Amino acid sequence: MRRRKPEVIELEAAEVGAIVERTKSALDTKEYEKLKATVETCFWMMAELEKKNATLARLRKDPASNTKKTEKTSAVLNEAQGN
């Protein structure tokens, strides 16, 4: 079954943060932390995707940075060993 495309709405991070905070009393600590982490991840992904060269494939491969990998470790180690 295919998922429907969700309606995209513009929200400020502060507004969503306030909504998440209001759920704190209704959730146990683990559930609240999961919800908070999910929301933060969504905002981070949206910000990254809005950057000029960001792609989902690159975010999946290396979510911590947008740096390009140019050298293989084996090549660097071979040079250091004089091979």
Secondary structure, 3 states (H helix, E strand, C coil): CCCCCCCCCCCCHHHHHHHHHHHHHHCCHHHHHHHHHHHHHHHHHHHHHHCCCCCHHHHHHCCCCCCCCCCCHHHHHHHHCCC
